[in-house]
Amino acid sequence: MRILLVGLNYAPEKVGIAVYTTGLAEALVAAGHEVEVVAGQPYYPRWQTEPGYPAWRWTRFVENRVTVHRVPHYVPPRPTGLRRVLHHLTFAVASFFPALAAALSFKPDLVVSIAPSLLSAPIARSVAWFSGGSTWLHVQDLEIEAAFGMGLLKEQSWLGRLARRFERYVLQAFDRVSALTPEMQSVLIHKGLASERSVILRNWADPAITQMPASAASAFRNELGLTSAHVALYSGNIANKQGIEIVVDAARLLVDRKDLSFLICGEGPNLDALKARAVGLPNVQFAPLQPKERLSELLAVASVHLLPQVPAAAHVVMPSKLTNMLASGRPVVATAAAGTALAREVTGVGLVTPPDDAVAFADAIALLCDDDELRRRLGDAASQRAADVWAKDSIISAFCAAIAELCAERIAAKRA
C-alpha cells in the first residue's frame, strides 16, 4: 500500500512521540509498503529548532527509505496555552501544501494522522478525500483533556467549547481511531467515537533495550560521576505535564542517605527552573539526554526509575518512556491516582504513590532501595510485562493486519 503519515514530531527527536512515528513509518517500509511523512521541524524536547534544519522552509528528504516532507512552523521557547495553539495551528496550515501534493501525486491508500497535533487531522482527512484512501487517527495524547487539566484551556471559555466541538468532529471523521490504552479508548468513546471504529495501538519498548550486565552499568555510573550504591533515575522531557518538581522534593527528604543519588537526565523548557530548585542538594545530578545507542547503559544505571506526572495527565497521557523503563528490568515509582491508566500500567511492576505527595514518593523510593527482594521481583515482572505487552514486532504486525482489513473494507464498499 501507499501510506501517508501526518505528524508533527519525527526523528531526529530522541524522545516522545517522534520515536514511535518514526518507528512506525520505517516498520511499514520494511513490511513492503511505500511511506511518505509530513512532519514539522525537529524541536522537541528543547523547544528549539535543531541546527541544520531550515526553520522557515519546506524541505524534502529521504530518510531510511521514508520520504519525509518537513514543513515550517512556529516553535515557542516557552510553550504557554495560547502559544501551543499557535504552534499546532502553524504546523497544520504549513502541512496543507505537501499533503495536497501527496494526495495528487503519491495518491495514498491510507492516511494516518498522529495526534498531537489534532489541528492537523482535517488536513489528513482532506488528503484521503482527494486520493480516495482510508483514514486512521492515532491518539498519542488526549491533548484537549490535558490542556484543561493543566489550566492551559478553560472548559467554559469560548476557546474551550470550540476545542470540544472540534475534537468531536475529528473523532467522527476518521475510519479508525486508535488509542494507547483501554482507559484512553473509553474516554474517546465517551466523547462520541463509535466503538466499532476504535482500536488499541500501544507504543512499544525499543527492541535494542537489554538488561545490561552490572559491569556495563558500573562503568557508565563512573562516567557520570555516580558513586552511590543506588540511583533513582528520571530520563526524558522536563516540562509542566511531568510534575518533575516532586523528584527534587523527594531528594531533599532523602538527602541524608549517602547510598542514594538522584539523576535527572533530560531537556525541556523547565530545566533551568528545576536546576534552581535543586540548588544545595548534593544528591541531585543533572545530565543531558543520551544518544539512542547508549540508552540501555543509561537505564541500567538505575536502581529504580522515576515517573512523575501531574494529576491531570495520569489518565489522559501515557508516558512513552514507560515502555523502555520496563524493558530495562528495573521497577518504577510513579505518581498517579488509583484507577488511572498510568496506575494500572505500573501496578505489579513498581509502586504507585498519590500525585503531589512528595513524602509518599520518597518513602516508595527508599523502600525499593532497602528491599533487595522486592526490587528484584518487581524488576523481573517489569521485564516480563515489556516482553508480553510492549513487544514491537507483535504491535506492528497487529497494526499491519488492521490497516489491511480497513483498506479491504473500503475497496469492498466501493465495489458494492
N, C-alpha and C positions, 0 to 999 in steps of 0.2 A: 504494500500500500504506500501511497504518498501521504505523509503526515506532517502537519504544520503545528508547532508549539508556539504559543504566545505567552511569554512570561517575563516579568521584569528582571529577575535575578538569574544569572548564569555564570559559569566559570569565566575568569579565574577566581571568583569569590570562593573563599575557603570554607565558609560556614553557612548554616541556614539553608534556605530553600534552594539556592543555586546548586548545591551539591546534588540534590535529588532531581531537579530539572535537567541538569547536565547528564547525570547518570541514566535517566530515563531516555533521553534523546540518543545517547551513544548505545544503549542496550537495544533500542529499536533498530538502529542501523545494523548492529551485529546480528539481529534476527532477520535481516534481509529487507527491511523497509527503507524507503527514501525519506529523509527527515530534513526539514528546514525549521529554523527557530527565529522568532522575532524577540529580541531581548534588549534590555537597557544597557547603558554603560556600567561596567563593574565599579561599585562604590561601597559595598557593604562588607564588614560592619563599621568601617571608619567614617562613613558618610562623606567621603571624598572620592572623586573620580580617580581611578587608578592611572598612574603615569603610563603613557604610551597609547591611551585611548582618547581620541578627539572628543571633547565634551559636547560639542555642538555641530557634529556632522553625522550623517548617515553613512555607515560603512558596511562592508560585506566581507566575511571571512569564511574559509572552510577549515573547521577545527575537528580533528578526529573523524573525518568523513561526514560531519554535520555542517550544512550551510547555515551560518549564523548572520543574521541581519542586526546590526547594532544601531539603535536609534538615540538621538539626543533627548535629554530630559533634565529637569531641574532637580538638583540634589541639595537639600537644605543641610547646612552644617550642624544646626540644632533643630531636629525634627519635632516641632510642635504640631498640634492638631491641624491648623489651617495649612501649615507648610507641608505636612504629609499629604493632604488632599491635593495641593498643587503639584507635589512630587508625582503622585499617581496619575493626575489628570494630564500632565505634560507627556508622560510616557504613553498614555492611551492615545492622545492626539498624534504624537510622532509615529506611533506604531501603525497608524492607519495606512500610510503610504506604502511601506514594504509589504504589509499584509494584503493590500489590494493588488499589488503587483503579483504576489504569490497566488492569489485567487485566479488571476487571469492567465498566468504562465505555468506555474507549478501545478495548479488545479488539484489541491489536496483531497484525498478521500476522507480524511479525518482531520478536524481542527481541535486541538486541545488548548484550553485556556487555563493558566495557573493563577489561582488567587491566594494571596495578593499578587497582582492588583486586580480587584474586582471591577474597577473602572474600565479596564481594557477588555473585559468579557464581551461587550457588544461588538467590538471590533472583530474578535474571533468569530462571533456568531454571523456577522456580515460576510466574512470571507467564505464561510461554509455555505451561505445562501448563494453567493456568486458561483461557487465551484460545484454545488450540489452534493457536498460532503456531509458526513455525520459530525456531531458536536459532542465534546466532552469537557466538562468543567471540573477541575481538580482543586479542592479547597484545602489548602495547607493551613490557613488560619481563618477563624471566624472574625474577620477584621472589623466588621461593624460592631459586634458584641465586645470585642477587645477595646475598641475606641470608646464605647460607652463606659465600660468598666474602669478604664484608666482616666476618665474625665476629659478625653480629647474631644468627645462629642457629647452633647446633652440630649437626652431622649426626647424631650418635649420641645426642643428648638425646631425651627423650620428646616434646618440642615439635617437634624436627627431624623425627623419624619420623612424627609426626602430620601435619606440613606436607606431607611427601612423599605420604602416602596421600590427603590431601585434594586435592592437586594432580592426582593421577592420576584420582581420581573426577571432578573438574571437566572434565578433558580428554575423558573418555569420555562425558560427559553432554550435550555440545553437538553439533548437526548439522554445524556447520562451525567450524573453529578457524583463525584467521589469525595469521601472524607477519610481522615486518618484513623478515626476511632469510632466505635459504636455510639459513644456519647455525642460526638460531633455530628454523626449521621442523624441521631434523634433530634438534635437541635434544628438541623436543616429541614427535616420532615415537618417539624412543628412550624417552621417558617413558610411552608407551602410547597415543599418539594414532594412530588409523588413518590411513594415508597418503591414502586416498581422501577423507577429510574435511578434509584440510589444504590451506590456501591461503596464498599470499603476498599481503599487503596492505601496501604501503610507505607511509611518510609522504611528504609532498610538499614541494617548495620553494614558498615563497609566491610566487604569480604577480606580486605587486607588487614583488618584489626585482629591481632592474635594476642594470646596471653604470653607476654614476654617473660623470659627467664629472669630470675632475680638478679643475675649479673648485669643484664642489659638495663634493668630498672635502676640498679645501683649506680651504674656508670652515668646515666642521664641525670640522676639526682646530684651526683657530684658536679656535673657540668652546670647545673642550675644553682649550685651552692647550697643544696639542702642536706643537712646533716642529721636531722631528727629521725627518730625511728618511724614516725608516722607522718603522712602528708594528707591533708584534706584539700582536694583539687576542685577548683571551678575553672572550666575552659569554655570559651565561647564569646558571644556578643555581650557587651556591657552597656545595657540600655534600660529604659524605665520599666519595661514589662518584665524584666528579670527579677526585680526586687533584690538585687545582689547586695544591697547595703547590709542585709542580715548576716552575710558571711563575715564582714568586718566586725559586726556587733558580737558574733559568736567568738571570733578570735580574741576580742577584748575580754570576754568572760573566761576564756581558757588560756589567757596569757601566761599564767604561772606554770603551765605544763611544758616542761622542757623537751618532752618526747614528741611534740606535735607542732607542725608548721602548716600554715595556710598558703597555698599557691593559687594566685589568680592569673590565669593565662588568657588574655583576650584583648580585644579592641572595641571601641564604640564611643558614642557621644558622652557617656557618663564616666569615662575612665578617669579624667582629671579630678572630678568630684569624689570619686571613690578613693583615689590615692590620698586626697586631702583628709578624708575620713579616717584613713588608716595611719596617719602620721603618729609616730611614737610607739607603734606596735611592732616589736622586734620579731614576732611570729608570723608576720604577713609579708609575702614577697610577690612582686608582680613580674610577669614575663610576657613577651609578645606571642601572638598566635604562632604555632609551629607549622611547618610545611606538612603536607599530607604524608610524605614519606616517613616522617618521624612521629606520626600520631600514635602508633602503638606504643612507642617508647614513652611518650608523654603520659598516656593513660595508665601505663604500668607504674608510673611514679606514685600514683595514689594508693593510699590505704582505703580511702573512701572518696566517692565522688559527691559533689555538692550540686543540687539542682533547685535553687530557689526560684519562686515565681510569685508575683503579686497575686492577691486573692482573685481578682477579676480575670486573670489569664489562665488559671489552672484547669478550667473546664472548656475553654474555647481555643486554647493554643496547646498543641502537643510539641514540646521542645524536641527539635530534630537531634540534638546532641545525646538524648537518652539512649538511642539505639547503640551507639558506639560505646557509651559507658557500660552498658550491659555486656556487650561483646568482649570487653576487656576483662571480665571476670571479677569486677570489684563491686561491692554494694554501694547503693545510692542513698543519700539523705535528701529528701525533697520536702518542700513546703507546699501543702495543698489541703484543702478541706476534704473531709470524708465524703465519698460519693462522687468526687470529680474524676474526670478521665485520667488525670495525672496520678491521683492517689491509687486508682485501680491498677495502673500500669506498674507502679513501684511496689505495691504490696506483694510480699513474698520474695522480693529481690533487694530490698532495702528497708529503710524506715521513713515513715511519713509523719511530719510534725505540722501543727497548725500554722497558717500563714502569719507573719509578723510577730511570731513568738520566738525571740532570739534565745531565751533560756532553754526552751524545749529543743530548739535546733542544736544548740551547743551540747546539751545532755545526750542527744542521739549520736552526735559525732564522738563524744567521749566514750559512750557505751561501746561503739564499734571498735574503737581503738583498744579498749581494755579487754574485750571479749574476743579472743582469737577464734574460738569455735564458731561463734555467731557470725563473725566477719567472713570466715571461710565458707560457711554454709550458705549465706546469702550471696556471696560472690559466685559460688558454683551454680546456684539457682539462676543468677543473672545471666551467666554464660549460656546455660541451657535454654533459657527463655529467648535469648537472642537467636539461637540456632533454630528454635521451634517456630517462632512468631515473626522474626525480623530478617529472615534469610532473603538475600537479594534475588537469587535465581528463582525461587518459588513466587515471589511477589511480582517480578517482571513477567514470568510465564503466565500468571493469572491475568495480568493486565493485557498481554498479547491475545489471550483467548477471549477476553471480554470485548476488546475492540474489533476482533474478527467477527464475533457474534453480532455486534452492533452494526457494523457495515453490511453484513449479510442481511440483517433485518431491513435496512434502508433499500438495498437492491431488490429484495422481495417486494417491498411496498411499492417501489416504482413500477415493477412488472405487473403488479396487481392493478 
